Amino acid sequence: MFTQVIRRNKGLILFLLILFILLVLYSVLRVPLRVPVVRVNELKNKIINGESVDRGNYERNGYYNLNPISLEPKLEWSFKISNFLTSNFQFPSYSHIAYKNYVFLIDSHGILHALNADSGKEIWKIEEEGFVCSEPWLITDDVLFYIVKESFLSPNEAILGVDINDGREVFRCDLPNNEVIDKSGFIIKDNILYFAVMKLGRHFGIGTWPYIPEERFYAIDLSNNKIIWRVKEKCNIENYNPNSSVFIFSWYSGNTLFYYNHISKTLISIDVNTGKIKRRTELTLVDAVPIVDGKLFLKDSVYDLETGETIWSMNLNYKYFTTPAIKGGTVYFAASNDKEGNVFALDIDSHEEKWKAKVGKIVSPNFFLITNSAIYLYEYETEGTQLICLDTANGKILWKYDPLRAIPDFDKIRTMVGEPIYSGWKESFTNPVPEFDEIPSIGNEAIYISGVDGLYKIH
């Protein structure tokens, strides 16, 4: 029977075999890039610095120069991407960022949407011929930068920049074959583009590819497209899964670049002028904690990256900690166990307590940001999740908001998929905010929440 099937379909089998061979030859024989190449650059006459980046700035201190939302917010609009109730039986993921009067959203299909921040209406969208990664990205001088993966046969990527007004491509830098930029993203400072990649071996779309453990760091002058410096370092990584990210965080502070390699659990410090690696510090990070003036701010301690000494530490008996946020001379963070939660404000030098405010039993480690006079975080009580806002001056709670009010169909979704499936889905998220795929973002004096079927603006 098997032989008969082959005979009946030998034409189709031969065609598929030839197609596979051609694809493999294309992947192997095409002339590879050896260094990043800038293909498009309309930014040569501009002074470029990052404006809208993750956690507020390149020191990742969690501070945004925005006016606070002083009153309890209300749902202003929603932008629906998928009709989960009728056609989509997976919980999609979305990544979003707000800038000026725009909100940019990359959906689970890799489509980039530009929305009007006032109305939520789509202005333009981009569907790349590969897959538009959801992260990393940054915005500077009305240009949105993001990463696109070009081919399923080999993990080739490019850094793209588009005009926020019409989506027109104004910058493109193709990366060398099999160099992956990962979640650490890229930094643009004084017209220089910095980024880190891992060099991968060749693969053909089947299983895992042979892996060459090599770190590569680049600095490119955007005024002339020339590489200022390039550094290659062997990396001792065993049993690496190429589907995992290596460099997941990056910083720029005090003329020093920092990259965190979460596989080797190493913080790498690089001189921005020469590319010389200054030091490697072994530590474990789960979030982009602040690096300010050569100091690394952990959940309950401060570490001097120059001397390797602990400047100060606190013995806090809590289970969950948020990433610290810094404004002026104050360090803010929240901590909780299963019984109580508190928000702390400490002096940045002496670590003396300025105030402490009680919140819910559990705080989410993933969301803790500050604006000019407000703190935003998630608390979790028995009855559900609450988005809360506190005054930075004294810790007074200004308002609480239940994010599920913005998603009226959520109870129907839970009923439709069934409690066992829903509960299993919740377990894949970091406790205690399981209802949302991405942490909220702030901008335009509003908060944007990614739900199971789209984006919601509360204001």
N, C-alpha and C positions, 0 to 999 in steps of 0.2 A: 504493500500500500504506500509506504513511504517513497519507494522508487517511482511509483506512478505519479505521485504528487509532484516530485521533482521534474519528471518528464513533461507533465502538463504545464508547469510554470517555469520551464528552463529559460525562456526568454526574459521573464521578469527577474529571475534570479541572476542571470548574466548582466542585465542592466544595473541592478543594485550593486553587484560586485564591482563593475567598472566605475560606477559613481563613487563608491567607497575608496577605490584605489586612487582616483583623480583627486578626491578631497585630501587624502593622506599626502599625496605628492605635492599638492598645493601648499599644504601646511609645512612640509619639510623643505621644499626647494625654493620657495619664494625668498627674495633677498630680505633678510631681517634688519630692523633698525638696531643699531648698537648704542645709540644715545637718544635722548628725547629730541624731537624735531618739532619746532614751531611752524605750523603750516599757514595759519591765519593769525594776524596781529594788527588790529586797528587801534591799539592802546599805546603806541610808541610815544605819542606826544602828551601823554597824561602822567600825572603823579598818582600812582596807585597804592592804596593802603586798604586793608580789610576794614569794613564797616559793620557788617552784620555776620557774626560768627557764633559758633556754639558756645554757650555759657558766657555770652556778652563780649568777650575780647580774647586776645591770644594768651593772656595769663589765666584764663578760664576761672575767673573769680566769681562768676555767677551774678554779677551786677550789670543791670541794664539802665541806661540813662533815660528813663521814661517816667512820665507822671503816673501816679498810682490810680487804681480803680477804687475810689473811696467808698462807693456804695455797692450793695449787693448786685451783681451783674444779672443780666437777662439774656436769653438767647436772641441774637440779632439775625443770623441767617445760617443756613446749612447748605453745603454743596455735596450732593449725592453722586457717588461714583458707581456703586453697584447696588442692584436690587437684591439684597441678601434674602429677603423673605420668599422670593419666587425663583431665583435663578442661580444664586451663588452659594454653594454649600461649604465654602471655606471662609475663614475669617481673614479678610485681606489686610495688608499692612500699608500704611501711608507714612510719608515723611513730609514735613512742611516747615516753612520759614517765612516770617513776615518782614517786610521792608517797605518803608514809605507807605504808599497807598496800594501796595500789592501784597498778596499772599501766594506763595509758590508751593505747589503740591506735586509730589511724585507718587503715583499710585502703584499698586502691586503688579501691574502690567508693564511698568517702566515708562509710563507716559508722563511727561512734565506738563502741568497745568499752571497757567498764570491767571489769578483771580483778582477782581477788584475788591479791595478790602472793605469798602463801604457797602457794596451790594451782594458780594459773593458770586457775581456773574463771571463766567469765563471770558477772558480777553483773547488769549491765544493758547495753543498747546503744541507740543513737539513730540512726535513719535519717531524715535531713532530706529535705524535699521539694525540694531543689536539690542542691547538691554541697557536702559538708563538706570544706573544704580541709585538707590535712595539716599545714599550718603557716601562720601562727605560732600559738602558744598559750602560756599560762602558768597557774600555779595559785597561789591565795592564799586563805587563811582558808577552806579546804575548798570553794572554788569553782574549777571548771575553766573558763577562758576560751578561746574559739577563734573562728575565722572561718567563716561559712557564706556561700556564693555562692547567691543566690536564684533567678536566672533565666538561661537560656541566651540570651535575647533581648538583654539588656543586663547588663553586669557589675556588678549591684547586690549589695552585701555587707552583712553585719551582724556585730557583735561579740556573741557569746552567752556567757553564764555559766550553768553548771549545777551543782547540788549534787552533790558527788562521791559521796555515799552512795546516791542513788537516780536521778540523772540529771534531776531536776526543774529546769526553767528558772527561774532567779532573776534573770537580768539579760539585757537585750536592747537594743542600740543600733543602729538602722538608719542606714546611711551614706547620704549624698546620692547621687542617681542617677549612675552611671558614675564613682564615686570608688572606687578600688581601693587596699586597704591594703597589699598586697604582703607580701614576706617579712620586712620590718623589724619587723612586729608592733606590739604596743602595750605600754606601760609603765604600771603602776599604782603610784603613790608617794604616801603620805599622803592617801589618798582621792581622788586626782586621776588621771584616765585621760588619757594622752598617746598620740597616734598621728599618723602622717604618711600621706598618700595622694597619688596622682596623679590629676588630673582628666582623664577620657577624654571623647572626643566620642561621639556617639550611633552605635550600630551595630545591624544587624538580623540578626545571626547568620550573615552571609555574608562570608567574607574578613576583611579587616582594617577596623576602623572609623576614621573621621577622628579625628585625635588632636590634642587641645588641650594643649600642653606647659605645665602649670601645677602647681606643687607647693602642697600645702595641709597645714597643721599645726594640730592641735587640742589643747586642754586642756579637759576636762570635769570639773566637780566632782561626784563621785558622791553627795555628801550632799544635793544639791538638784537634780541633773540639769542644771544650767546650764553653758553654755559660758563658761569663764573668758577664753580668748582664742582667736582664729582668725587665722592668717597665710596669705596667698596670695602666691605669688611666680611670676613667669614663669620658665620653664626652657628654656634653649636646647638642645633635643634634636632632632636631625635623623635621619630614616629610622628612627624608633622602631618596633619590633615590639611591638604591644600584648599579645602572648602572653608577653612577657618581663617580669620584675620590674624595678622601678626602685629603690625603697628596699629594700635587702636586709639591712641591719644597723642596729641602734639601740642607744644606750647612755644611761645616766644616771649622771653623775659630777660631784660638786662643784656642785650646783645648775645644771648645764648638761645639756641634751639634745643628743645627737649623732645624726645620721642620715647614712647613706652612700648617695648616688645613684650607682649603678654605671654608668649610661649616660653621665652627664656627668663621672664619676670625681671626685666632689666630696664632701668631708666637711663637713656643715653643722652649725654650733654654734648652739644656741638657748637664750636665757635662759628658765628654767622659770617665772619669775614674770610676765614680760611677753610672752613669745613673740617677742621681738625677735631677729632673726638677728644674731649677734655677728660671725661670720666664715664664709667659705667657703675650705676648704683643698683644693687640687687634689692628689690622690694616687691610687694604685691599690691597692685592697684586695681580697683574694680570700677573706678570712674575717673573723669578728668578733674582731679582735685586742683585747687589753685596753686600756682607757683608764682610768688611775688618776692622781688628783691632777693632772689637766691634761696628762698625759703619754701619748702614744700609743706602745705597745710593738709594734714591727714584728719581723720574723723575726730581724734581726741589728743592730737599732738602736733608739734611743729618741728620740722627737720631741716637742718642747715645743709644744703647741697654742696657747699664748698668744703666744710670741715667734716661732714659726716656725723655731726653731733646732734642730739636731740635738744632743742632750745627749751621747750617746755612740754609737759604732758599732763593729762588728767586721767584719773582712774574712775571711769564712768561705767556703772553696772547696767548696761543696756544691750538689747539684742539688735535693734535696727538703728542705723545712723544715716543721716542725709549727707550729701557732699557739702562741705562748708562753702559759705559765700562770704565775700569780704567787701566792705564799703568803708572807705576812710580808715579809721583806726580801730574798726570793730570786726570781729569774726562772728558770723551767725551760723548756727546749725541746729538741727533737731535730732532728738534721740528718743527711743522708746523701747519698752519691752511689751509683753502681752497684757500688762496691767495699767501702765500709764505712759504718757509721752510728754516731752517738754521741749520748748524752743529756748536756746541759750544765746546770749549776747555777751561776748568776752572781749576784753581789751587785747589788741593784737600783740602787744609787747609783753605785758605782765600776766596775761591770761586771767586777770581778775574778772569776776562776774559782774556785768553791768545790770542785767536783769535775767529772769527766767520766767517763762510763761507756760502754763499747763495747756496741753492739747489732747487729742484722742489717745486711745490705748496703743495704737500703732501709727507710725508715720511711714510714708513711702520713701525708700532710699533714693528713688529715681528723680524726684521733682522737688527742688528747693531753690528758688530764685528770689532776688531782691531788685526793687526799683528804687527811685529816689527816696521814698519814705514808706515802702510797703514790702512785706515778705509774703510769698505765695508758696504753699505746700499742700500735700494731700495728707489727711488724717483718715484713719479707718476705725470705725466703731462697729459694734455688733450689727447695727441697722444698715451699714453700708459706708460708702466712700463719701468724703466731704472735701471739696476744695476750699481752703480757708485763707484768709488774708489778715495779717497782723501789722501793727504799727511798728516800724523799726526803732522808734524812740523809747518805747516802754513795753512792747510785747502785747499790747491790748488787741484783742480779736475784733476786727472791724466788720467782718461778715463771713458767712459760710454759705456754700453753694453745692447742691447735689448735682454732679455732672450728668447723671442719668436723666435728669429732667430735659436735657438737650436732645435725648435720643428716645422719642416717644415709642418707637417700635421695639425697644430692647426686650421688654417682657415677652413679646410675641416671639422674638428670636430665641429666647431661652426655652420657651415652651416647644417651639418647632423642632429644635435640634435635640431636645431631651436633656434632662438633668445630668445623666452620666457623661454625655459628650461635652456638655457645657462645663462640668466640673473638671474633666480632664484638660480642657482648654485652659481653664483658669490656673491649673497647676503649672503650666509652662511659663507663667509670668512671675516676675519678682513680686512677692507679697509686699504691699497689700492692695494693689490697684489693678485687678485683672480685666476690667471691662474695656480697656483701651490699648490699642496697639503701640502707640508712641506716647512719650511724655508730652504734656502741653507745651506750646511755645507762646511767647508774649511779644507784642509789638503793636504799634498803632494804638496804644492805650487800650488793648483788648487781649483776651486770652483765646487761643485756638486749640480745640480738642479734637483729636483724631478718633472717630468712633468706628464701629464695625462696618459702616456703609458709606463713610464720607467724612467731611470736615465740618466742624461746628464752631461758630464764633460767638463768644459771650462777651458782653460789654456793659 
